[in-house]
Amino acid sequence: MSKNGFGKFAIGAGIGALIGILVAPKKGSETREELKVKFDEFLTKVKSLKKEDIQEEFQLRIEKLKRDIDELDKEKVLNVAKDKAKIIKSESQKLVEYAKDKGTPVLEKAAEDIRLKAIDVTKGVLDKLENKDNKEVKEEKKESKKN
């Protein structure tokens, strides 16, 4: 196999491995860690290619993918959850107002209970996401100090 053909094969194999990891049924943190390892393995293969411009382009793209994956877990998921929490709070308030408009004390009480529970549940989810994010940042700092 020529060097050019091997390079294409290596790139194809690396991309296939990355896709395989992404669809694997594992915990998110395990999958992200495996993906980072695969990125590093892929970069090692890319570095073995002779053309410097190809190496640099692949390195830049892999680094961008790593950053995007980290951002997806940390910022985007939390932002989506916050947006959903606002929607749930608004919709549950509308339910209470509708019950009040209909003048049914039993329904008004039930709607208020639903509203409070919805707020409690969304707050719990947001707290978990924010705490997870803080724990991951602390773990990353510890890991970087070791290296």
Steps between C-alpha positions, in 0.01 A plus 500: 500500500642842410562763766214709362266196507606415855430855613148485361449159659625627839276804484199287404569253780538781751173662397325162514630441852379844612153436362492160670580657835232766460222244448620262773255448790722620786494774761565843354817552702640163388413570138658847512816359656524227236439760232784714633731196494393426143566863407851469637557172314368658183731800545796266539412335168451837333838618629662205324381633162765684303314803379514773764195688379286185530635437850428853613146499357414169665647615832292819489183310416553240772567769760184682394299177530639445850399851605155463344437174685605657830276801437208277406505331837568802712326800353246394245333230707474733796362782284242270341396380846470859625284593200278198558470586869376848409243353261381249760469773762302720262270220386432385855416859599256517207336182630452661843356815344262295288380312810448834681303637204269202510438561869557145615687494834576128473655540154678818606666317791597205276639736235703686762638170631600407145665838450704468820603144420599598144718781636654262753577236236653748254708656779629154593599425142676835463680453832623158389625636169672795663661282770613248240656783303681630809626150589632446145685833509659409836599155369649653186705744712628213718588297190683791336704557819610135492624538143 
